[in-house]
Amino acid sequence: MSISNQVLLDNRLVAAFESDQRAEPYRQLRTLILKKFTQNNWRTLAITSARAGAGKTLTAINLAIALAKDVNQTVLLADMDFKGPDILSALGISASVGLVQHLKEGVPIQDILVNPGIDRLTVLPALTVAGDTSEILSSPAMKAALDELVSRYSDRLVVFDLPPLLSDDDALVFAPYVDATLIVVESGVTTPDD
């Protein structure tokens, strides 16, 4: 599968373009994260925000692309925002199954993974799920899937795009399963109370 460069540009996924100066903050963030992850032997990172619209998915995708551009590891970008999954649409691709189909129906993970055409990057998509999703995220099946995702490749970093913290309890339920959490703050919009 190959992603359209125009779709990437239209959706501000600038980390895919080495000559785009707007990608530099993502490369700097990548370097800081890789340093911290190496020091602590970490491999999993959750990305969230206080509220919707702060740029968490944009940050997750750009950071995952920037991490994949570093040749020392592979990256799995997992969409864990079951109520509002946006990774596939931002990349201009689609899927007929997602992580919930693995958890509830036993669809093998390898049949769900999407290769978006960026070296060393794989996407684990989510499809929209209605109802209580925190129960899915805290289930024994989710814990087993997480173990499989992390342990399958020793050089893999896993980036999870979580829902906003204040929209429901999904991010709070899932965050303890990861090594670190990055909270995206929207300048001038996210309040100290948030």
N, C-alpha and C positions, 0 to 999 in steps of 0.2 A: 504494500500500500504506500502511496506517496501523497503527501500533503501539498496543497497548493500554496506557493509562496505568497500569492495575493491574499489568501485567507489568513495566513499567518500575520501579514502586515495589517490587514483590516482589523484583526482582533488583538493587535499590539503585542504579538508574541515575538518580540524583537530579539530574544536571546538566540534564535535560530540563525541570525545574520551576524557574522563576525565583524562586518564593517559598520554596523549600526551603532552609533554612540549611545543610543538609549539602552543598549544591552549592558553597558559598563556597570551600572549599579547591581545588576544580577550576577555579573562575574565577580564583583567585589564581595557580594553576599555569599556566593559559592565558595570563595577562598576562605572566608571567615568560618563558614559552616564546616568545610573539609578539615580545617585546622582543629576545630573543637571536636569534631567527630573522631579524628585520628587520635587526639590526646585521650579521649575517653572510651575508645573502641565502640562507638555508637554506629548504628546503621539505619535507624528509623526516625523520621521527622514528620510531625503533624503540622499542618498550616491551617490556621483559623483566623477569625476576626471577631470583634464584638457583635457587629451587625452585618446584614447583607449589604452588598454594594461597595465594600471597602477595598476590594481588589485581591481577596485571598486566592481565588482561582487563577487570576492573572499572574499573581506572584508564584503560586504553586507550579504552574506550567512553565513559566519563564525560568524559574529556579531549576526545575527538573531538566529542562533543555540545557541550561548552563552547566549543570552537574554532569550530564551525559557528554558534553563537549570535552570534559576532562577525560583522558584516555585510561585512567587508572581504575575506573569502576563502571559498572552498568547501573542504570537507574530504572526503577519501577515507579510509575506515577499512578497512584490508586485513588479513584474518585469514591470517597466515602460520604458524600453529601447526597444521601438517598432521596431526600425530598426535593432537591434542586440540582441534580448533576449537570455540570456545564462543560466538563473537560472535552468530551467528544465533539460537542457543537462548536466549541472554540477552535478545535483543530480541523473542523470541517469534515469529520468522518462520522460514521454511524456504526452501531452494533446491535445485534438482535438479542444478545444475552449479556448479563452483567454479574457482578459479585453475588447478588442476592440469589440468582439462579444456582450458583454453586452452593451457597449456604442452605437453601431450602429444597433444591431439586437434585443436588448432587452432580450438576454439570461440572466436568473436570476444569480446573483452573486454566490449564493449557489451552482449552477450547474457548476461553473467554478473553485471553490476553490479545491485545491489538498492537501491531507494530506500525507506528505512524510514519515510518520512513526516515527517522532520525537515528543515526548510529548510536547504539548503546542505550536507547530509550524504548521502554515498553509501557503500555497503558493498560491498567486494569479498570475497565469501565464500570459505571453504575447506571442502572435504569431507574426511573422514578418509581418510588415505593410509597404507597399511601399507608397511613396509620402510624402506630408506634414503631419507630425504627431503632430506638435505643436498646430495645430487647434483642434485636438482631445483632447489634454491635457488641453486646455483652454476652452473647450466647457461646456455649462450648464450641459450636461449629466455627464461629468467627475466630476464637482463640486458636483453633487448629489450623484454620486458613492462614492466619497471621504467622504462625510458626513455620508453615510451609513456604510462605512468600519470602520470609527472611532467611531461612536456612538453605533454600535450594541452591543459591549461588553465594559464595563467600565474599565476592567483590561487589555485591549489589547493595545500593542504597535505596531505601523505600521512602517515597514522599507521599503522604496522605493528605488529600484535600478534604478537610472536615467542614461540617456546617458551621455557621456563626454560633458563637457561644451563647448569645442571648435569645436565640430563636427556639431552642429546645435543649434537652440534656444530652444529645448525641455526642457532641465534642467532649463534654465532661466525662461521659461514660468511657469513651475510647482513649482519651489522652493518657491514662495510666499505662497503656500497653506499648507506648512508644518511648524512645530514648529522650526526645526533646520536642518542644512545641514552639513554633514561631507564630506570634500573634501580629497580624497585619493591622496597622492603625491608619485610618484615613485622615490625613491632615485637615484640620479645620472642621471635621465632622464628628469623629469619635471623641466623646466627651470624657473627662476624668471619671465621672460616675460610671460610664461604660467600662 
